[in-house]
Amino acid sequence: MWWQPKGGTSSIWFDNWTRLGPVFAQPTKHQTCHNMIDIEIFLNDNRWGYDEMQMHIPTHVVEHVKQNMKYVRQDDVSDRPWWTKTCSGKFTVKSAWELPRKRKMETDF
């Protein structure tokens, strides 16, 4: 699941808002305290606050945001969840079923 930034309601550390997975699982040089804060502290007038990011998250994550998430449109709504296993971003039972499913190899007789 990916959380598209809208209102900045995703957790900096525990939600997948960068498409790299939760930031707490990213390698870092220093031990950090994972404060329960949302990404709204990184948003300012529809722009990312890279200086603020540098103070909280690993540098490689900041660089990823700079390169892959340049544009952000801040709205007065919660961040939007996207199911990453479908093209539409909407959850389907079929897509969830395919995750643990192991298909048999087809053989020609």
C-alpha distances in whole Angstrom, upper triangle without the diagonal:
4,7,10,13,15,17,16,15,12,13,15,14,12,9,7,9,11,9,11,9,10,14,16,15,17,20,23,27,27,26,24,24,21,22,19,19,17,16,19,22,21,21,25,26,23,23,21,24,24,27,25,22,25,26,22,20,21,23,21,18,20,21,18,17,21,21,17,17,20,20,18,20,20,20,21,18,15,12,10,7,6,5,6,8,10,12,12,9,10,9,13,14,16,12,12,15,15,13,16,19,21,23,27,29,31,35,37,41
4,6,9,12,15,13,13,10,12,13,13,11,8,5,6,8,6,9,8,10,12,15,15,16,19,21,25,26,25,23,23,20,20,18,18,15,14,16,19,17,18,21,22,19,19,18,20,21,24,22,19,22,23,20,18,19,20,19,15,17,18,15,14,17,17,14,13,16,16,15,16,17,17,19,16,13,10,8,6,5,7,7,10,12,12,12,9,11,12,15,17,18,15,15,19,18,16,19,22,24,26,30,31,33,37,39,43
4,6,9,11,10,9,7,10,11,12,11,7,6,5,8,8,11,10,10,13,15,16,17,21,22,26,26,25,23,22,19,19,16,15,12,11,13,16,15,15,18,19,17,17,16,18,19,22,20,17,20,22,19,17,19,20,19,15,17,18,15,14,17,18,14,12,15,15,12,13,13,14,15,12,10,6,5,5,6,9,10,13,14,15,14,10,12,13,17,20,21,18,18,22,22,20,23,25,28,30,34,35,37,41,43,46
4,6,9,9,10,9,12,13,15,14,10,9,6,8,9,13,13,13,15,18,19,19,22,24,27,27,27,25,24,21,21,19,16,13,11,12,15,14,13,16,17,13,14,14,17,18,21,19,17,20,22,20,18,20,21,19,16,16,18,15,12,15,16,13,10,13,11,9,10,11,11,13,11,9,6,5,6,7,11,11,15,15,15,13,11,13,15,19,22,23,20,20,24,24,22,25,28,30,32,36,37,38,42,44,48
4,6,6,8,7,10,11,14,14,11,10,7,9,11,14,14,14,15,18,19,19,22,23,26,26,26,23,23,19,19,17,14,10,8,9,12,10,9,12,13,10,11,11,13,15,18,16,15,18,19,17,16,19,19,19,15,15,17,15,12,14,16,13,10,12,10,7,8,7,9,11,10,8,5,7,9,11,14,15,19,19,18,17,14,16,18,22,25,26,23,24,27,27,26,29,31,34,36,39,40,42,46,48,51
4,6,8,9,13,14,17,17,14,14,10,13,15,18,18,17,18,21,23,23,26,27,30,29,29,26,25,22,21,18,15,12,10,9,13,12,10,12,12,9,11,12,15,17,20,18,17,21,22,20,19,22,23,22,19,18,20,18,15,17,18,16,12,14,11,7,6,5,5,7,6,6,5,7,10,12,16,17,21,20,20,18,15,17,19,23,26,28,25,25,29,29,28,31,33,36,38,42,43,44,48,50,54
4,6,8,12,13,16,16,14,15,12,15,17,20,19,18,19,21,23,24,27,27,30,29,28,25,24,21,19,16,13,10,9,7,10,11,9,11,11,10,12,12,14,17,19,17,17,20,21,19,19,22,23,23,20,19,21,20,17,19,21,19,15,16,14,10,8,5,5,5,5,5,6,9,12,15,19,20,24,23,23,21,18,20,22,25,28,30,28,27,31,32,30,33,36,38,40,44,46,47,51,53,57
4,6,8,9,13,13,11,12,10,12,15,17,16,15,15,17,20,20,23,23,26,25,25,21,20,17,15,13,10,6,5,4,8,8,7,10,12,11,12,11,12,15,17,14,13,17,17,15,16,19,20,20,17,16,19,18,14,17,19,17,14,15,14,10,10,8,9,9,9,7,6,10,12,15,18,19,23,24,23,22,19,20,22,26,28,30,27,27,31,31,29,32,35,37,40,43,45,47,50,53,56
4,7,9,12,12,10,12,10,13,16,18,16,14,15,17,19,20,23,24,27,26,24,21,19,16,14,11,9,6,6,6,10,11,11,14,16,14,15,14,16,18,19,16,15,19,19,16,17,20,22,22,18,18,21,20,17,20,22,20,17,18,17,13,13,11,11,10,8,6,6,9,11,14,17,19,22,23,23,22,19,19,20,24,26,29,26,25,29,30,28,30,33,36,38,42,44,46,49,52,55
4,6,9,8,6,8,7,10,13,14,12,10,11,13,16,17,20,20,24,23,22,19,17,14,13,10,8,5,6,8,11,11,12,15,17,16,16,14,16,17,19,16,14,18,18,15,14,17,19,19,15,16,19,17,15,18,20,18,15,17,17,14,14,13,13,13,11,8,6,9,10,13,15,16,20,21,22,21,17,18,19,23,25,27,24,23,27,27,25,27,30,33,35,39,41,43,46,49,52
4,5,5,5,8,8,11,13,14,12,9,9,10,13,14,18,18,21,20,18,15,14,10,9,7,6,4,6,9,10,11,13,17,19,18,18,15,16,17,18,15,13,16,16,12,12,15,18,18,15,15,19,17,15,19,21,19,17,19,19,16,17,16,17,16,15,12,10,13,13,15,17,18,21,23,24,23,20,21,21,25,26,28,25,24,28,28,25,27,31,33,36,39,41,44,47,50,53
4,6,7,8,8,9,12,12,11,8,7,8,12,12,15,15,18,17,16,13,12,9,9,8,6,5,5,9,9,9,12,15,18,17,16,13,13,14,15,12,10,12,12,9,8,11,14,15,11,12,15,14,13,16,18,17,15,17,18,15,17,16,18,18,17,14,12,15,15,17,19,19,22,24,25,25,21,23,23,27,28,30,27,26,29,29,26,28,32,34,37,40,42,44,48,50,54
4,6,8,9,10,12,11,9,6,5,5,8,10,12,13,16,15,13,11,10,7,8,8,8,8,9,13,13,13,16,19,22,21,20,16,16,16,17,14,12,14,13,9,8,11,14,14,11,13,16,15,14,18,20,18,17,20,21,19,21,19,21,21,20,17,15,17,16,18,19,19,22,24,26,26,22,24,23,27,28,29,26,25,28,28,25,26,30,32,35,38,40,43,46,49,52
4,7,9,11,12,11,8,5,7,6,9,11,14,15,19,18,16,14,13,9,10,9,10,9,11,14,15,15,17,21,24,22,22,19,19,19,21,18,15,17,17,13,12,14,17,17,14,16,19,17,16,20,21,20,18,21,22,20,21,20,21,21,19,16,14,15,14,16,16,17,20,22,24,23,20,21,20,23,24,26,23,21,25,25,22,23,27,29,32,36,37,40,43,47,50
4,6,9,9,10,7,5,8,9,11,12,16,17,21,20,19,17,16,12,13,11,11,9,10,13,15,15,16,20,22,20,20,17,18,19,21,18,15,18,18,15,13,15,18,17,14,15,18,16,15,18,20,17,16,19,19,17,18,18,18,19,16,13,10,11,10,12,13,14,17,19,20,20,16,17,17,21,22,24,21,19,23,23,20,22,26,28,31,34,36,38,42,45,48
4,6,6,7,5,5,7,10,10,11,15,17,21,21,20,18,18,15,16,14,14,12,11,14,16,15,16,20,22,20,19,16,18,18,20,19,15,18,19,16,13,15,17,15,12,14,16,13,12,16,17,14,13,17,17,15,18,17,19,20,17,14,11,11,9,10,11,11,14,16,17,18,14,16,16,19,21,22,19,18,21,21,18,21,24,26,29,32,33,36,39,42,46
4,6,8,7,7,9,12,13,13,16,18,21,21,21,19,19,16,16,15,13,10,9,12,14,12,13,17,18,16,15,13,15,15,18,16,13,16,17,15,13,14,16,14,11,12,14,11,10,13,14,12,10,13,13,12,14,14,16,17,15,12,9,10,9,10,12,12,16,17,17,17,14,16,17,21,23,24,21,20,24,24,21,24,27,29,31,35,36,38,42,44,48
4,5,7,8,8,12,12,11,14,16,19,20,20,19,19,16,18,17,15,13,10,14,15,13,14,17,19,16,15,12,14,14,17,16,12,15,17,14,11,12,13,11,8,9,11,8,7,11,11,9,8,11,13,12,15,16,18,20,18,16,12,13,12,12,14,13,16,18,18,18,15,18,19,23,25,25,22,22,25,24,22,24,27,29,31,35,35,38,41,43,47
4,5,8,10,13,12,12,15,17,21,22,22,21,22,19,20,19,18,16,14,17,19,16,17,21,22,19,18,16,18,17,20,19,16,18,20,17,15,15,15,13,10,12,13,9,9,13,12,10,10,13,15,14,17,18,20,22,20,17,14,13,12,10,11,9,13,15,15,16,13,16,17,20,22,22,19,19,22,21,18,21,24,25,27,31,31,34,37,40,43
4,7,7,11,9,8,11,14,17,19,19,18,20,17,19,19,18,17,15,18,19,17,19,22,24,21,20,17,19,17,20,19,15,17,19,16,13,12,13,10,8,11,12,9,10,13,13,11,12,15,17,17,20,21,23,25,23,20,16,16,15,14,14,12,15,17,18,19,17,19,20,22,24,24,20,20,23,22,19,21,24,25,28,31,31,34,37,40,43
4,6,9,7,8,12,14,18,19,18,17,18,15,17,17,17,15,14,18,19,18,19,23,25,23,21,19,20,19,21,20,16,18,19,16,13,13,15,13,10,14,15,12,13,16,16,14,14,18,19,18,21,21,23,24,22,19,16,15,13,13,13,12,14,17,18,19,16,18,18,21,22,23,19,18,21,20,17,19,22,24,27,30,31,34,37,40,43
4,5,6,7,11,13,17,17,16,14,14,11,14,13,13,13,12,16,17,16,18,22,25,22,21,18,19,18,20,18,15,16,17,14,11,12,15,13,11,13,16,13,13,17,18,16,16,19,20,19,21,21,22,23,21,18,15,16,14,15,15,14,17,20,21,22,18,20,20,23,24,25,22,20,23,23,20,21,25,27,29,33,34,37,40,43,46
4,5,5,9,10,13,13,13,11,12,10,12,12,12,12,11,15,15,14,17,20,23,22,20,16,17,15,17,15,12,13,14,10,7,8,11,11,8,11,13,12,12,15,17,16,15,18,20,18,21,21,23,24,22,19,16,18,17,17,18,17,20,23,24,24,21,23,23,26,28,29,25,24,27,26,23,25,28,30,33,36,37,40,43,46,49
4,6,8,9,12,12,10,9,10,7,11,11,13,13,14,17,17,16,20,23,26,25,23,20,19,18,19,17,14,15,14,11,9,9,13,13,11,14,16,15,16,19,20,19,19,22,23,22,25,24,26,26,25,21,19,20,19,20,20,20,22,25,27,27,24,25,25,28,29,30,27,25,28,27,24,25,29,30,33,36,38,41,44,47,50
4,7,9,13,13,12,12,13,11,14,15,16,16,16,20,20,19,22,26,29,27,25,22,22,20,21,20,16,17,17,14,11,11,14,13,11,15,16,15,16,19,20,19,19,22,24,23,26,26,28,29,27,23,21,21,19,20,20,18,21,24,25,27,23,25,24,27,27,28,25,23,26,25,21,23,26,27,30,33,34,38,41,44,47
4,6,10,11,12,11,14,12,15,17,17,17,16,20,20,18,21,24,27,26,23,20,20,18,19,18,14,14,15,13,9,8,10,9,8,12,13,12,14,17,17,17,17,20,23,22,25,25,28,29,27,24,21,22,21,21,21,19,22,25,26,27,24,26,26,29,30,30,26,25,28,27,23,25,28,29,32,35,35,38,41,44,48
4,7,9,10,11,14,14,17,19,19,20,19,23,22,20,23,27,30,28,25,22,21,19,20,19,16,15,16,13,10,8,10,9,10,13,14,14,16,18,19,19,20,22,25,25,28,28,31,32,31,28,25,26,24,24,25,23,25,28,29,31,28,30,30,32,33,33,30,28,31,30,26,27,30,31,34,37,37,40,43,46,49
4,6,7,8,12,12,16,18,18,19,19,22,20,19,23,25,29,28,25,21,20,17,17,17,14,12,13,11,8,6,8,9,10,12,14,14,16,18,19,20,21,23,25,25,28,28,31,32,31,28,26,27,26,27,27,25,28,31,32,33,30,32,32,35,36,36,33,32,34,33,30,31,34,35,38,40,41,44,47,50,53
4,7,9,13,14,17,20,21,22,21,24,23,21,25,27,31,30,27,23,22,19,18,18,16,13,13,12,11,8,10,11,13,14,16,17,19,20,21,23,23,25,28,28,31,31,34,35,34,32,29,31,30,30,31,29,32,35,35,37,34,36,36,39,40,40,37,35,38,37,33,34,37,38,41,43,44,47,49,53,56
4,6,10,12,15,18,19,21,20,23,21,21,24,27,30,30,27,23,21,19,18,17,15,13,12,11,10,9,11,13,14,15,17,19,20,22,23,24,25,26,29,28,31,31,33,34,34,31,29,31,30,31,32,30,33,36,37,38,34,37,36,39,40,41,38,36,39,38,34,35,39,39,42,45,46,49,52,55,58
4,7,9,13,16,17,19,20,23,21,21,25,27,31,30,28,24,22,20,20,18,16,15,13,11,11,11,14,15,16,17,20,20,21,23,25,26,26,28,30,29,32,31,33,33,33,30,28,30,29,30,31,30,32,35,37,37,34,36,35,38,39,40,37,35,37,37,33,34,37,39,42,44,45,49,51,55,58
4,6,9,12,13,16,17,19,17,18,21,24,28,27,25,22,20,18,17,15,14,13,11,8,9,10,13,15,14,16,19,19,20,22,24,24,24,26,28,26,29,27,30,30,29,26,25,27,26,28,29,28,31,34,35,36,32,34,33,36,37,39,35,34,37,36,33,34,37,39,42,45,46,49,52,55,58
4,6,9,11,14,16,18,16,17,21,24,27,27,25,22,20,19,18,16,15,14,12,9,11,13,16,18,17,18,21,21,21,24,26,26,25,27,28,26,29,27,29,28,28,25,24,26,26,28,29,29,31,34,35,35,32,33,33,36,37,38,35,33,36,36,33,34,37,39,42,45,47,50,53,56,60
4,6,8,11,13,16,14,16,19,22,25,25,23,20,19,18,18,15,14,14,12,9,10,12,16,17,15,16,20,20,19,22,24,24,23,25,26,24,26,24,26,25,24,21,20,23,22,24,25,25,28,31,32,32,28,30,29,32,33,35,32,30,33,33,30,31,35,37,40,43,45,48,51,54,57
4,6,9,12,14,12,14,17,20,24,24,22,19,18,18,18,14,13,15,12,9,11,14,18,19,17,18,21,21,20,23,25,25,23,25,25,23,25,22,24,23,22,20,19,22,22,24,26,26,30,32,33,32,29,30,30,33,34,36,33,31,35,35,32,33,37,39,42,45,47,50,53,56,60
4,7,10,12,12,14,16,19,23,22,22,19,18,19,19,16,15,17,15,12,13,16,20,21,18,19,22,22,20,23,26,25,22,24,24,22,23,20,21,20,19,16,16,19,19,22,24,25,28,30,31,30,26,27,27,30,31,34,31,29,32,33,30,32,35,38,41,44,46,49,52,55,58
4,7,8,8,10,13,16,19,19,18,16,15,16,16,13,12,15,13,10,12,16,18,20,17,17,20,20,18,20,23,22,20,21,21,19,20,17,18,17,17,14,14,17,18,21,23,24,27,29,30,29,25,27,27,30,32,34,31,30,33,34,31,33,36,39,42,45,47,49,53,56,59
4,5,7,8,10,13,16,16,15,13,13,15,16,12,12,15,14,11,12,16,18,19,16,15,19,18,16,18,21,20,17,18,18,15,16,14,15,14,14,11,10,14,15,18,20,21,25,26,27,26,22,23,24,28,30,32,29,28,31,32,29,31,35,37,40,44,45,47,51,54,57
4,5,5,7,11,14,13,12,10,10,12,13,10,9,13,13,10,11,14,16,17,13,12,16,15,12,15,17,16,13,15,14,12,13,11,13,14,13,11,10,13,14,17,20,20,24,25,25,24,21,23,24,28,30,32,29,28,32,32,29,32,35,37,39,43,44,47,50,53,56
4,5,5,8,11,11,11,9,10,12,14,11,11,14,14,13,14,17,18,20,16,15,18,18,14,16,19,18,15,15,14,11,12,9,11,11,12,11,10,14,16,19,22,23,26,27,27,25,23,24,26,29,32,34,31,30,34,34,32,35,38,40,42,46,47,49,53,56,59
4,6,8,11,12,11,9,8,10,11,8,8,12,11,10,12,16,17,19,16,14,17,18,15,16,19,19,16,16,16,13,14,12,14,14,15,14,14,17,19,22,25,25,29,30,30,29,26,28,29,33,35,37,34,33,37,37,34,37,40,42,45,48,49,52,55,58,61
4,7,10,10,8,6,5,7,9,6,6,10,10,10,11,14,14,16,13,11,14,14,11,12,16,15,13,13,13,11,12,11,14,15,16,15,14,17,19,21,24,24,27,28,28,27,24,27,28,32,34,36,33,32,36,36,33,36,39,41,43,47,48,50,53,56,59
4,7,6,6,5,6,9,11,9,10,13,14,14,14,17,17,18,15,13,16,16,12,13,16,16,12,12,11,8,9,7,11,12,14,13,12,15,18,20,23,24,27,28,27,26,23,26,28,31,34,36,33,32,36,36,34,37,40,42,44,47,48,50,54,56,60
4,6,5,6,6,10,12,10,12,15,16,16,17,20,20,21,18,16,18,18,15,15,18,18,14,13,12,10,10,8,11,13,15,16,15,18,21,23,27,27,31,31,30,28,26,28,31,34,37,39,36,36,40,39,37,40,43,45,47,51,52,54,57,59,63
4,5,8,10,13,15,14,15,18,19,20,21,23,22,24,21,18,20,20,16,16,19,19,15,13,11,9,8,7,10,12,15,16,16,19,22,24,27,28,31,31,29,28,26,28,31,35,38,39,36,37,41,40,39,42,44,47,48,52,53,54,58,60,63
4,7,10,13,15,15,15,18,20,19,20,22,21,22,19,17,18,18,14,14,16,15,12,10,8,6,5,5,9,12,14,15,14,16,19,20,24,24,28,27,26,24,23,25,28,31,35,36,33,34,37,37,35,39,41,43,45,48,49,51,54,56,60
4,6,9,12,12,12,15,17,17,17,19,18,19,16,13,15,15,11,11,13,13,10,8,7,6,8,8,12,15,16,17,15,17,20,21,25,24,28,28,26,26,24,27,29,33,36,37,34,34,38,37,35,38,41,43,45,48,49,50,54,56,59
4,6,9,9,8,11,13,13,13,15,14,15,13,10,12,12,9,8,12,12,9,8,8,7,10,10,14,16,17,17,15,17,19,20,24,23,27,27,26,26,24,26,28,32,35,36,33,33,36,36,34,37,39,41,43,46,47,49,52,55,58
4,6,5,6,9,10,11,12,14,13,15,13,10,12,14,11,10,14,15,12,11,12,11,13,13,16,18,19,19,17,20,22,23,27,26,30,31,30,29,27,29,31,35,38,39,35,35,39,38,36,39,42,43,46,49,50,52,55,57,61
4,5,5,6,9,10,10,12,10,12,11,7,9,11,9,8,12,13,12,11,13,13,16,16,19,21,22,21,19,22,23,24,27,26,30,31,30,30,27,30,32,35,38,39,35,35,39,38,35,38,41,42,44,48,48,50,54,56,60
4,5,5,7,9,11,12,11,14,13,9,12,14,12,12,15,17,15,14,16,16,19,18,22,23,24,24,22,25,26,27,30,29,33,34,33,33,31,34,35,39,41,42,38,38,42,41,38,41,44,45,47,51,51,54,57,59,63
4,5,5,7,9,12,12,14,13,10,13,15,13,13,17,18,16,15,17,16,18,17,20,21,22,21,19,23,24,26,28,28,32,33,32,32,29,32,33,37,39,40,37,36,40,39,37,39,42,44,46,50,51,53,56,59,62
4,5,5,6,8,8,11,9,6,10,12,10,11,14,15,13,14,15,15,17,17,20,21,22,20,18,21,22,23,26,25,28,30,30,30,27,29,30,34,36,37,34,33,37,36,33,36,39,40,43,46,47,49,52,55,59
4,6,6,7,6,10,9,7,10,12,11,12,15,16,16,16,18,18,21,20,23,25,25,24,22,24,25,26,28,27,31,32,32,32,30,32,33,37,39,40,36,36,39,38,35,37,40,42,44,47,48,50,53,56,60
4,6,9,9,13,12,10,13,15,14,15,18,20,18,19,21,20,22,21,24,25,26,24,22,25,26,27,30,29,32,34,34,34,31,34,35,38,40,41,38,37,40,39,36,38,42,43,46,49,50,53,56,58,62
4,7,9,12,10,10,13,14,14,15,18,19,17,18,20,19,21,20,23,24,24,22,20,23,23,25,27,26,29,31,32,32,29,31,31,35,37,38,34,33,37,36,33,35,38,40,43,46,47,50,53,56,59
4,7,9,7,7,10,11,11,13,16,16,15,17,19,18,21,20,23,24,24,22,19,22,22,23,24,23,27,29,29,30,26,29,29,33,34,35,32,31,34,33,30,32,35,37,40,43,44,46,49,52,56
4,6,5,7,9,10,11,13,15,16,16,17,20,20,23,23,26,28,27,25,22,24,23,24,25,24,27,29,29,30,27,30,30,34,35,36,32,31,34,33,30,32,35,36,39,42,42,45,48,51,54
4,5,5,6,9,10,11,12,14,15,16,19,19,23,23,26,28,28,26,23,25,25,25,27,25,28,30,30,31,28,31,32,35,37,37,34,33,36,35,32,34,37,38,40,43,43,46,49,51,55
4,5,5,6,9,10,11,12,13,15,18,19,23,23,26,29,28,26,23,24,23,23,24,22,25,27,27,28,26,29,30,33,34,35,31,31,33,32,29,31,34,35,37,40,40,42,45,48,51
4,5,5,6,9,10,10,11,13,16,16,19,20,23,25,24,22,19,20,20,20,21,19,23,25,24,26,23,26,27,30,32,32,28,28,31,30,27,29,32,33,35,39,39,41,44,47,51
4,5,5,6,9,10,10,11,14,14,18,18,22,24,24,22,19,21,21,21,23,22,25,27,26,27,24,27,29,32,34,35,31,31,34,33,30,32,35,37,39,42,42,45,48,50,54
4,5,5,6,8,10,10,14,15,19,20,24,26,26,24,21,22,23,22,24,22,25,27,26,27,25,28,30,33,35,35,31,31,35,33,30,33,35,36,38,41,41,44,46,49,52
4,5,5,6,7,9,13,14,18,19,22,25,24,22,19,20,20,19,21,18,21,23,22,23,21,25,26,29,31,31,27,28,31,29,27,29,32,33,35,38,38,40,43,45,49
4,6,5,5,7,9,10,14,15,19,21,21,19,16,17,18,18,20,18,22,23,22,22,20,23,25,28,31,31,28,28,31,30,28,30,33,34,36,39,40,42,45,47,51
4,6,6,5,9,11,15,16,20,23,23,22,19,20,21,21,23,21,25,25,24,25,23,26,28,31,34,34,31,31,35,33,31,34,36,38,39,42,42,44,47,49,53
4,6,6,10,13,16,19,22,25,25,24,20,21,21,20,22,20,23,24,22,23,22,26,28,30,33,33,29,30,33,31,29,32,35,36,37,40,40,42,44,46,50
4,6,9,11,14,17,20,23,22,21,18,18,18,17,19,16,20,20,18,20,18,22,24,27,30,29,26,27,30,28,26,30,31,33,34,37,37,39,42,44,48
4,6,7,11,13,16,19,19,18,14,15,16,15,18,16,20,20,19,19,17,21,23,26,29,29,26,27,30,29,27,30,32,34,35,39,39,41,44,46,50
4,7,10,13,16,20,20,19,16,17,19,19,21,20,23,23,21,22,20,24,26,29,32,33,29,30,34,32,31,34,36,38,39,42,42,44,47,49,53
4,7,10,13,17,17,17,15,15,17,17,21,20,23,23,21,20,19,22,25,28,32,32,29,30,33,32,31,34,36,38,40,43,43,45,48,50,53
4,6,9,13,13,14,11,12,15,16,19,19,23,22,21,20,18,21,23,27,30,31,28,29,32,32,30,34,36,38,39,43,44,45,49,51,54
4,6,10,11,12,11,12,15,16,20,20,24,23,21,20,18,21,24,27,30,31,29,30,33,33,32,35,37,40,41,45,45,47,50,52,56
4,7,8,10,9,12,15,17,21,22,25,25,23,21,20,21,24,28,31,32,30,30,34,34,33,36,38,41,42,46,47,49,52,54,58
4,5,8,9,11,15,17,20,22,25,24,23,21,19,20,23,27,30,32,29,30,33,34,33,36,38,41,42,46,47,49,52,55,58
4,7,9,12,15,18,22,24,27,26,25,23,21,21,24,27,30,32,30,30,34,35,34,37,39,42,44,47,49,50,54,56,60
4,7,8,12,15,18,21,24,23,23,20,18,18,20,24,26,29,27,27,30,31,30,33,35,39,40,44,46,47,51,53,56
4,6,9,13,16,18,21,21,21,19,16,16,18,22,24,26,24,24,28,29,27,30,33,36,38,41,43,45,49,51,54
4,7,10,13,15,18,18,18,16,13,14,16,20,23,25,22,22,26,26,25,28,30,33,35,39,40,42,46,48,51
4,7,10,12,15,15,15,13,10,11,13,16,19,21,19,19,23,23,22,25,27,30,32,36,37,39,43,45,48
4,7,9,12,12,13,11,8,9,10,13,16,18,16,15,19,20,18,21,24,27,29,32,34,36,39,42,45
4,6,9,9,9,8,4,6,8,12,14,16,13,13,17,17,16,19,21,24,26,30,31,32,36,39,42
4,6,6,8,8,5,5,5,9,11,12,9,10,13,13,12,16,18,21,22,26,27,29,33,35,38
4,6,7,8,6,8,8,11,13,13,10,10,14,13,12,15,17,19,21,24,26,27,31,33,37
4,7,9,7,8,8,9,11,10,6,8,11,9,9,12,14,16,17,21,22,24,27,30,33
4,5,5,7,7,8,11,10,7,10,12,11,12,15,16,18,19,22,24,25,28,30,34
4,6,8,10,11,14,13,10,13,16,14,15,19,19,21,21,25,26,26,30,31,35
4,5,9,10,14,13,11,14,17,16,17,21,21,24,24,27,28,29,33,34,38
4,7,9,13,13,11,12,16,15,15,19,20,23,24,28,29,30,34,36,39
4,6,10,11,10,11,14,15,15,18,20,23,24,27,29,30,34,36,39
4,7,9,7,8,11,12,12,15,17,20,21,25,27,28,32,34,37
4,5,5,6,9,10,11,14,15,18,19,22,25,26,29,32,34
4,6,5,6,9,10,12,12,16,17,20,23,24,28,30,33
4,5,5,6,9,11,10,14,14,17,20,21,24,27,29
4,5,5,7,10,10,13,14,18,20,21,25,27,30
4,5,5,8,9,13,14,18,21,22,26,29,32
4,6,6,6,10,12,15,18,19,23,26,28
4,6,5,8,9,13,15,17,21,23,26
4,6,8,11,14,17,19,23,26,29
4,7,10,13,16,18,22,25,28
4,6,10,13,15,18,22,24
4,7,9,12,15,19,21
4,6,9,12,15,18
4,6,9,13,15
4,6,10,13
4,7,10
4,6
4
